[in-house]
Amino acid sequence: MEHGAVEHVPLVRFGRYAGPATLILSSLADGAKHGYALTKDIEQFAGVRLAPGTLYEALSRLESQGLIEAVPSDDRRRPYQLTAAGAQALRAHLADQRRVADVGLRRLSKTWGSA
């Protein structure tokens, strides 16, 4: 890998945690947050409440893959921020999901009409 390049880590490698990973990375794209703030933000923008076990397992996986990193904190909360690799992985994953959604919507409109 050349200097400054970021390896692409596909989120599909996260298996059942790909959904929570997408939500967490999307939330962190707006800035650093700790667990409770992540939960509230995700609830607000996605209408999904991540259980604490799911949230912290996904955070651990994302951190071990270098997609997020903990940032210093003055209290007991542990905030995380997106890394360059995390931003790249999120961008690629969302582009893939957009392509799938576009195909699905196009096919639906042919057979079932547009909404």
TORKOL-4160 file (C-alpha; in steps of 0.2 Angstrom, whole numbers, padded with zeros to 4 digits, m for minus):
115
<pt num="1" X="0000" Y="0000" Z="0000"/>
<pt num="2" X="0007" Y="0017" Z="m0004"/>
<pt num="3" X="0011" Y="0030" Z="0009"/>
<pt num="4" X="m0005" Y="0039" Z="0014"/>
<pt num="5" X="m0017" Y="0026" Z="0006"/>
<pt num="6" X="m0030" Y="0018" Z="0017"/>
<pt num="7" X="m0035" Y="0000" Z="0015"/>
<pt num="8" X="m0053" Y="m0003" Z="0011"/>
<pt num="9" X="m0062" Y="m0014" Z="0024"/>
<pt num="10" X="m0079" Y="m0019" Z="0017"/>
<pt num="11" X="m0092" Y="m0018" Z="0031"/>
<pt num="12" X="m0100" Y="m0035" Z="0024"/>
<pt num="13" X="m0085" Y="m0043" Z="0033"/>
<pt num="14" X="m0095" Y="m0039" Z="0049"/>
<pt num="15" X="m0109" Y="m0051" Z="0046"/>
<pt num="16" X="m0124" Y="m0048" Z="0057"/>
<pt num="17" X="m0115" Y="m0032" Z="0064"/>
<pt num="18" X="m0114" Y="m0024" Z="0046"/>
<pt num="19" X="m0131" Y="m0015" Z="0050"/>
<pt num="20" X="m0125" Y="m0008" Z="0067"/>
<pt num="21" X="m0108" Y="m0004" Z="0060"/>
<pt num="22" X="m0116" Y="0007" Z="0046"/>
<pt num="23" X="m0127" Y="0016" Z="0059"/>
<pt num="24" X="m0112" Y="0019" Z="0071"/>
<pt num="25" X="m0100" Y="0025" Z="0057"/>
<pt num="26" X="m0114" Y="0036" Z="0050"/>
<pt num="27" X="m0117" Y="0044" Z="0067"/>
<pt num="28" X="m0098" Y="0047" Z="0069"/>
<pt num="29" X="m0097" Y="0055" Z="0052"/>
<pt num="30" X="m0105" Y="0070" Z="0061"/>
<pt num="31" X="m0091" Y="0070" Z="0075"/>
<pt num="32" X="m0085" Y="0061" Z="0090"/>
<pt num="33" X="m0098" Y="0053" Z="0102"/>
<pt num="34" X="m0099" Y="0041" Z="0117"/>
<pt num="35" X="m0110" Y="0026" Z="0118"/>
<pt num="36" X="m0126" Y="0035" Z="0125"/>
<pt num="37" X="m0124" Y="0049" Z="0112"/>
<pt num="38" X="m0122" Y="0037" Z="0098"/>
<pt num="39" X="m0138" Y="0027" Z="0104"/>
<pt num="40" X="m0148" Y="0043" Z="0104"/>
<pt num="41" X="m0142" Y="0050" Z="0088"/>
<pt num="42" X="m0145" Y="0033" Z="0079"/>
<pt num="43" X="m0162" Y="0032" Z="0086"/>
<pt num="44" X="m0165" Y="0050" Z="0080"/>
<pt num="45" X="m0159" Y="0048" Z="0062"/>
<pt num="46" X="m0163" Y="0030" Z="0059"/>
<pt num="47" X="m0177" Y="0025" Z="0071"/>
<pt num="48" X="m0167" Y="0011" Z="0077"/>
<pt num="49" X="m0162" Y="0008" Z="0095"/>
<pt num="50" X="m0146" Y="m0003" Z="0097"/>
<pt num="51" X="m0146" Y="m0014" Z="0112"/>
<pt num="52" X="m0130" Y="m0010" Z="0123"/>
<pt num="53" X="m0123" Y="m0027" Z="0119"/>
<pt num="54" X="m0125" Y="m0024" Z="0100"/>
<pt num="55" X="m0118" Y="m0007" Z="0101"/>
<pt num="56" X="m0102" Y="m0011" Z="0111"/>
<pt num="57" X="m0099" Y="m0027" Z="0102"/>
<pt num="58" X="m0100" Y="m0017" Z="0085"/>
<pt num="59" X="m0089" Y="m0003" Z="0093"/>
<pt num="60" X="m0076" Y="m0016" Z="0098"/>
<pt num="61" X="m0076" Y="m0023" Z="0080"/>
<pt num="62" X="m0075" Y="m0006" Z="0072"/>
<pt num="63" X="m0060" Y="m0001" Z="0083"/>
<pt num="64" X="m0051" Y="m0017" Z="0081"/>
<pt num="65" X="m0052" Y="m0015" Z="0062"/>
<pt num="66" X="m0046" Y="0003" Z="0063"/>
<pt num="67" X="m0062" Y="0011" Z="0057"/>
<pt num="68" X="m0065" Y="0021" Z="0073"/>
<pt num="69" X="m0054" Y="0026" Z="0087"/>
<pt num="70" X="m0056" Y="0031" Z="0105"/>
<pt num="71" X="m0052" Y="0049" Z="0110"/>
<pt num="72" X="m0047" Y="0056" Z="0126"/>
<pt num="73" X="m0060" Y="0061" Z="0139"/>
<pt num="74" X="m0061" Y="0070" Z="0155"/>
<pt num="75" X="m0074" Y="0059" Z="0162"/>
<pt num="76" X="m0079" Y="0040" Z="0163"/>
<pt num="77" X="m0087" Y="0041" Z="0146"/>
<pt num="78" X="m0077" Y="0034" Z="0131"/>
<pt num="79" X="m0080" Y="0044" Z="0115"/>
<pt num="80" X="m0075" Y="0037" Z="0098"/>
<pt num="81" X="m0071" Y="0046" Z="0082"/>
<pt num="82" X="m0071" Y="0040" Z="0064"/>
<pt num="83" X="m0054" Y="0037" Z="0056"/>
<pt num="84" X="m0049" Y="0040" Z="0038"/>
<pt num="85" X="m0051" Y="0021" Z="0035"/>
<pt num="86" X="m0068" Y="0021" Z="0043"/>
<pt num="87" X="m0074" Y="0036" Z="0032"/>
<pt num="88" X="m0068" Y="0027" Z="0016"/>
<pt num="89" X="m0077" Y="0011" Z="0022"/>
<pt num="90" X="m0093" Y="0020" Z="0025"/>
<pt num="91" X="m0093" Y="0029" Z="0009"/>
<pt num="92" X="m0090" Y="0013" Z="m0001"/>
<pt num="93" X="m0103" Y="0003" Z="0009"/>
<pt num="94" X="m0116" Y="0017" Z="0007"/>
<pt num="95" X="m0112" Y="0018" Z="m0012"/>
<pt num="96" X="m0115" Y="0000" Z="m0013"/>
<pt num="97" X="m0131" Y="0001" Z="m0004"/>
<pt num="98" X="m0137" Y="0015" Z="m0014"/>
<pt num="99" X="m0134" Y="0005" Z="m0030"/>
<pt num="100" X="m0144" Y="m0010" Z="m0023"/>
<pt num="101" X="m0158" Y="0002" Z="m0018"/>
<pt num="102" X="m0158" Y="0010" Z="m0035"/>
<pt num="103" X="m0160" Y="m0007" Z="m0043"/>
<pt num="104" X="m0174" Y="m0012" Z="m0031"/>
<pt num="105" X="m0184" Y="0004" Z="m0034"/>
<pt num="106" X="m0182" Y="0003" Z="m0053"/>
<pt num="107" X="m0188" Y="m0014" Z="m0053"/>
<pt num="108" X="m0202" Y="m0011" Z="m0042"/>
<pt num="109" X="m0208" Y="0004" Z="m0052"/>
<pt num="110" X="m0208" Y="m0007" Z="m0068"/>
<pt num="111" X="m0219" Y="m0020" Z="m0060"/>
<pt num="112" X="m0228" Y="m0011" Z="m0047"/>
<pt num="113" X="m0228" Y="0007" Z="m0052"/>
<pt num="114" X="m0220" Y="0022" Z="m0043"/>
<pt num="115" X="m0225" Y="0027" Z="m0026"/>
